[in-house]
Amino acid sequence: MTEHDALMLPDELDQPGAHRAPIAIDGADLEVLIEQLRAMLVIRKAEEKIGDMVTAGKIRCPAHLGIGQEAIAVGVSSPLRPSDRVFGAHRSHSHFLALGGSVDGLFAEVLGRATGSSKGMGGSMHLFDQAVGFLGSVPIVGASVPVATGAALAAKMDGRGDVAVSYFGDGAMEEGALHESLNLAMALQLPVIFV
């Protein structure tokens, strides 16, 4: 198993009724599992704190939380490399942090400070950290999907084996650009993961 391989899971994960028992983790690297759990806990605590600060009026920018979705971000991010290209939506604190984005940088950003990940100008929904491969999040529904598709085309043309990742929610499913992106990605066999 290489550092970029994901934990092997049963093929039928798309059939929730077929799985009543815990997933077997025999043979999995215990240190990797502990690090993934730590990352999920950091994300949860950061999101809870941001929520508390919004309620208290300390954070004035809009902040959309993704509490309960930590495992998705950590699972998707674990095999990625900093050269991969990840794009989020308006609930991307977890995506940013799971890739190794700075907790201090996240809080500085939502507080509007110059030390934030986007120099304090983007707030909660415009995060950026190229060093970890997080190339941006936007509040416009479905807007980062075609951008990630273009990044996947660039990755394919670069030929270094990089992938692009696009996170989006169910609201994006009615956007034409999403369907155009899915079709283009399939037609050109682009290295993109739509989450």
C-alpha positions as CSV (number, residue, x, y, z in Angstrom):
1,M,0.0,0.0,0.0
2,T,1.5,3.3,-1.0
3,E,1.1,6.6,0.8
4,H,-1.5,7.7,-1.8
5,D,-3.6,4.5,-1.6
6,A,-7.0,4.8,0.2
7,L,-8.3,2.3,2.7
8,M,-9.8,-0.6,0.8
9,L,-13.5,-0.7,1.3
10,P,-16.2,-3.1,0.2
11,D,-17.5,-2.7,-3.4
12,E,-21.2,-2.3,-2.3
13,L,-20.9,0.9,-0.3
14,D,-23.6,2.4,-2.6
15,Q,-26.1,0.0,-1.0
16,P,-26.5,1.2,2.6
17,G,-28.9,-1.6,3.4
18,A,-26.3,-4.2,2.7
19,H,-24.0,-3.0,5.5
20,R,-25.0,-3.6,9.1
21,A,-21.6,-4.4,10.6
22,P,-18.6,-2.1,11.1
23,I,-16.2,-1.9,8.2
24,A,-13.2,-4.1,8.8
25,I,-10.0,-2.2,9.3
26,D,-7.7,-5.2,9.8
27,G,-4.4,-4.4,8.2
28,A,-5.0,-0.7,8.1
29,D,-2.2,1.6,9.3
30,L,-3.2,2.5,12.9
31,E,-1.2,5.8,12.7
32,V,-3.1,6.8,9.6
33,L,-6.4,6.1,11.2
34,I,-5.5,8.0,14.3
35,E,-4.4,11.0,12.2
36,Q,-7.6,10.9,10.3
37,L,-9.6,10.9,13.5
38,R,-7.5,13.8,14.9
39,A,-8.2,15.8,11.7
40,M,-12.0,15.1,12.0
41,L,-11.9,16.3,15.6
42,V,-10.0,19.5,14.8
43,I,-12.5,20.2,12.0
44,R,-15.5,19.6,14.3
45,K,-14.0,21.8,17.1
46,A,-13.1,24.6,14.6
47,E,-16.6,24.6,13.1
48,E,-18.3,24.6,16.6
49,K,-16.1,27.5,17.6
50,I,-16.9,29.4,14.4
51,G,-20.6,28.9,15.1
52,D,-20.3,30.1,18.6
53,M,-18.4,33.2,17.5
54,V,-21.0,34.0,14.8
55,T,-23.7,33.7,17.5
56,A,-21.8,36.0,19.8
57,G,-21.3,38.6,17.1
58,K,-17.5,38.2,17.0
59,I,-17.5,36.9,13.4
60,R,-19.5,39.2,11.1
61,C,-19.0,37.5,7.7
62,P,-21.6,34.9,6.6
63,A,-20.4,31.4,7.8
64,H,-21.9,28.2,6.6
65,L,-21.0,25.2,8.7
66,G,-20.6,21.6,7.6
67,I,-20.8,19.9,11.0
68,G,-21.2,16.2,10.5
69,Q,-19.4,16.1,7.2
70,E,-15.8,16.0,8.6
71,A,-15.2,12.4,7.5
72,I,-16.0,13.2,3.9
73,A,-13.4,15.9,3.7
74,V,-10.8,13.8,5.6
75,G,-11.5,10.7,3.5
76,V,-11.2,12.5,0.2
77,S,-8.2,14.6,1.2
78,S,-6.1,11.8,2.7
79,P,-4.7,10.4,-0.5
80,L,-4.3,13.8,-2.2
81,R,-1.0,15.6,-2.8
82,P,-0.3,19.4,-2.5
83,S,0.0,19.5,-6.3
84,D,-3.6,18.2,-6.7
85,R,-6.2,21.0,-7.2
86,V,-9.1,21.1,-4.8
87,F,-12.1,23.5,-5.1
88,G,-14.8,24.0,-2.5
89,A,-18.2,25.6,-2.2
90,H,-19.7,27.7,0.6
91,R,-19.2,25.0,3.3
92,S,-15.5,24.4,2.9
93,H,-13.9,24.9,6.3
94,S,-13.5,21.1,6.5
95,H,-12.1,20.8,3.0
96,F,-9.5,23.6,3.7
97,L,-8.5,22.1,7.1
98,A,-8.5,18.4,5.9
99,L,-5.8,19.3,3.3
100,G,-3.6,20.8,6.0
101,G,-4.8,24.4,5.8
102,S,-3.9,26.4,8.9
103,V,-6.5,26.6,11.8
104,D,-5.0,30.0,12.7
105,G,-5.3,31.1,9.0
106,L,-8.9,30.0,8.9
107,F,-9.8,31.9,12.1
108,A,-7.9,35.0,11.0
109,E,-9.7,34.9,7.7
110,V,-13.2,34.7,9.2
111,L,-12.3,37.5,11.6
112,G,-11.1,39.7,8.7
113,R,-7.5,39.8,9.7
114,A,-4.6,40.3,7.2
115,T,-3.0,37.0,8.5
116,G,-6.0,35.1,7.2
117,S,-5.7,32.5,4.4
118,S,-7.1,35.1,1.9
119,K,-5.5,38.1,3.7
120,G,-8.8,38.7,5.6
121,M,-10.6,39.8,2.5
122,G,-12.6,36.6,1.7
123,G,-14.2,35.6,4.9
124,S,-15.6,32.1,5.5
125,M,-16.6,31.4,1.9
126,H,-13.5,32.5,0.0
127,L,-10.7,30.4,1.4
128,F,-7.4,29.8,-0.4
129,D,-4.2,28.0,0.3
130,Q,-2.2,27.0,-2.8
131,A,0.5,25.4,-0.6
132,V,-1.9,22.6,0.4
133,G,-3.7,22.4,-2.9
134,F,-6.8,24.3,-1.9
135,L,-7.4,26.6,-4.8
136,G,-10.5,28.3,-3.6
137,S,-14.0,28.1,-2.4
138,V,-16.9,30.3,-3.6
139,P,-20.4,31.0,-2.3
140,I,-22.0,30.8,-5.8
141,V,-23.9,27.5,-6.1
142,G,-22.0,25.2,-8.5
143,A,-19.5,27.8,-9.6
144,S,-16.4,25.9,-8.7
145,V,-17.4,22.8,-10.6
146,P,-16.5,24.1,-14.1
147,V,-13.3,25.6,-12.7
148,A,-12.3,22.3,-11.2
149,T,-13.1,20.6,-14.5
150,G,-10.7,23.1,-16.3
151,A,-8.1,22.4,-13.6
152,A,-8.5,18.7,-14.4
153,L,-7.9,19.4,-18.1
154,A,-4.8,21.3,-17.2
155,A,-3.7,18.4,-14.9
156,K,-4.2,16.0,-17.8
157,M,-2.2,18.2,-20.1
158,D,0.6,18.6,-17.6
159,G,0.9,14.8,-17.4
160,R,2.2,14.7,-13.8
161,G,-0.6,12.5,-12.5
162,D,-2.4,15.3,-10.6
163,V,-6.2,15.3,-10.0
164,A,-8.8,18.0,-9.4
165,V,-11.5,17.7,-6.8
166,S,-14.8,19.6,-6.8
167,Y,-17.0,19.7,-3.8
168,F,-20.6,20.8,-4.2
169,G,-24.0,20.3,-2.6
170,D,-27.4,19.1,-3.8
171,G,-28.4,22.6,-4.8
172,A,-25.8,22.6,-7.5
173,M,-27.5,19.7,-9.3
174,E,-29.9,22.0,-11.1
175,E,-27.1,24.1,-12.5
176,G,-26.4,23.7,-16.2
177,A,-22.7,24.2,-15.7
178,L,-22.5,21.2,-13.4
179,H,-24.0,18.9,-16.1
180,E,-21.8,20.4,-18.8
181,S,-18.8,19.8,-16.6
182,L,-19.8,16.2,-15.9
183,N,-20.2,15.6,-19.6
184,L,-16.9,17.2,-20.6
185,A,-15.1,15.3,-17.8
186,M,-16.4,12.0,-19.1
187,A,-15.9,12.8,-22.8
188,L,-12.3,13.9,-22.2
189,Q,-11.6,11.3,-19.5
190,L,-10.4,14.0,-17.1
191,P,-8.8,13.3,-13.8
192,V,-11.5,14.9,-11.7
193,I,-13.3,13.8,-8.6
194,F,-16.8,15.3,-8.1
195,V,-17.9,15.1,-4.4
